Amino acid sequence: KTIGKDVRRTERDHPFFKNDEAEGLKMLRRILISLNVYDPEVAYVQGMNEIVAPLLLAIQDEYLAFWCFVKLLPMLRDRLLTLDLSPQLSSTADLILHFDSELHHHIEKLTGGHWLF
């Protein structure tokens, strides 16, 4: 679900990723899903699309872009594994609750309590 959301947000001004049916978006999605399977410990971390998209754009080959990112994983692994936004999201939720409880309730209702949207 997160992969799909992030893919749809990727470089939409560039022709390679311009519309929902763009081949670049399809390739990016397949790469990210494959990475999720290839390395289940890291799985998918929000923002990986911003690293893979330029690789894909430069190489224009899904297979090679996947393996290039795999080669980068050892350098990125620690950062990806420790990337935890939940404290910031919790603080944001608390602030919104304090200043606008109606908005907080509305967001909770829309997201089912998941503040990563």
C-alpha positions as a printed NumPy array, in Angstrom:
array([[  0.   ,   0.   ,   0.   ],
       [  2.794,   2.423,   0.934],
       [  4.725,   1.513,  -2.2  ],
       [  1.713,   2.381,  -4.36 ],
       [  1.279,   5.755,  -2.657],
       [  4.949,   6.632,  -2.957],
       [  5.162,   5.524,  -6.584],
       [  2.23 ,   7.788,  -7.489],
       [  4.081,  10.752,  -5.902],
       [  7.368,  10.183,  -7.736],
       [  8.73 ,  12.821, -10.137],
       [  5.338,  13.515, -11.748],
       [  6.746,  16.444, -13.736],
       [  9.104,  14.183, -15.664],
       [  7.658,  12.554, -18.822],
       [  8.998,   9.142, -17.743],
       [  6.693,   9.247, -14.695],
       [  4.052,  11.708, -15.971],
       [  0.797,   9.762, -15.738],
       [ -0.523,   6.739, -13.878],
       [ -0.021,   4.527, -16.932],
       [  3.555,   5.673, -17.57 ],
       [  5.939,   2.78 , -18.061],
       [  8.415,   4.434, -15.695],
       [  5.919,   4.25 , -12.816],
       [  5.136,   0.623, -13.584],
       [  8.833,  -0.257, -13.638],
       [  9.467,   1.674, -10.413],
       [  6.634,  -0.15 ,  -8.66 ],
       [  7.93 ,  -3.552,  -9.787],
       [ 11.457,  -2.695,  -8.602],
       [ 10.246,  -1.598,  -5.166],
       [  8.071,  -4.691,  -4.749],
       [ 11.018,  -6.862,  -5.832],
       [ 13.293,  -5.136,  -3.311],
       [ 10.704,  -5.823,  -0.637],
       [ 10.947,  -9.543,  -1.446],
       [ 14.713,  -9.547,  -2.052],
       [ 15.551,  -8.089,   1.357],
       [ 12.674,  -8.677,   3.805],
       [ 14.711,  -7.267,   6.703],
       [ 14.749,  -3.821,   5.113],
       [ 11.554,  -4.502,   3.135],
       [ 10.24 ,  -1.149,   1.923],
       [ 10.981,   2.122,   3.649],
       [  9.14 ,   5.245,   2.645],
       [ 11.379,   7.324,   0.413],
       [ 13.151,   4.456,  -1.348],
       [ 11.284,   5.554,  -4.46 ],
       [ 13.286,   8.805,  -4.378],
       [ 16.515,   6.812,  -4.566],
       [ 15.403,   4.263,  -7.155],
       [ 13.653,   6.736,  -9.501],
       [ 16.848,   8.604, -10.538],
       [ 18.63 ,   5.275, -11.051],
       [ 15.811,   4.068, -13.251],
       [ 15.704,   7.354, -15.11 ],
       [ 19.452,   7.307, -15.793],
       [ 19.694,   3.626, -16.698],
       [ 16.27 ,   3.162, -18.363],
       [ 16.47 ,  -0.538, -17.583],
       [ 14.383,  -2.117, -14.828],
       [ 16.671,  -5.081, -14.257],
       [ 19.87 ,  -3.01 , -14.045],
       [ 18.262,  -0.324, -11.844],
       [ 17.155,  -3.048,  -9.409],
       [ 20.668,  -4.493,  -9.154],
       [ 22.253,  -1.049,  -8.843],
       [ 20.042,  -0.349,  -5.838],
       [ 20.862,  -3.77 ,  -4.392],
       [ 24.553,  -2.792,  -4.615],
       [ 23.751,   0.437,  -2.712],
       [ 21.834,  -1.387,   0.03 ],
       [ 24.874,  -2.208,   2.206],
       [ 25.686,   1.52 ,   2.434],
       [ 22.055,   2.474,   3.095],
       [ 20.979,  -0.455,   5.284],
       [ 21.606,   1.112,   8.706],
       [ 19.856,   4.336,   7.78 ],
       [ 16.912,   2.504,   6.252],
       [ 16.521,   0.171,   9.223],
       [ 16.602,   2.989,  11.783],
       [ 14.257,   5.28 ,   9.894],
       [ 11.293,   5.445,  12.222],
       [  8.852,   8.286,  11.8  ],
       [  6.435,   7.134,  14.494],
       [  7.747,   9.511,  17.214],
       [  7.355,  12.513,  14.898],
       [  3.952,  11.321,  13.746],
       [  2.847,  10.796,  17.331],
       [  3.955,  14.333,  18.237],
       [  2.101,  15.718,  15.233],
       [ -1.041,  13.841,  16.224],
       [ -0.749,  15.157,  19.79 ],
       [ -0.338,  18.741,  18.597],
       [ -3.328,  18.504,  16.288],
       [ -5.374,  16.972,  19.078],
       [ -4.408,  19.825,  21.404],
       [ -5.128,  22.638,  18.943],
       [ -7.965,  21.179,  16.861],
       [ -9.613,  18.086,  18.301],
       [-12.23 ,  18.065,  15.54 ],
       [ -9.536,  17.869,  12.849],
       [ -7.723,  15.185,  14.862],
       [-10.895,  13.102,  15.059],
       [-11.479,  13.552,  11.318],
       [ -7.937,  12.394,  10.438],
       [ -8.241,   9.424,  12.808],
       [-11.501,   8.473,  11.131],
       [-10.042,   8.75 ,   7.614],
       [ -6.788,   6.938,   8.332],
       [ -7.925,   4.409,  10.904],
       [ -5.399,   5.867,  13.345],
       [ -2.432,   5.486,  10.992],
       [ -0.775,   8.87 ,  10.665],
       [  1.554,   7.866,   7.834],
       [ -0.436,   8.939,   4.787]])
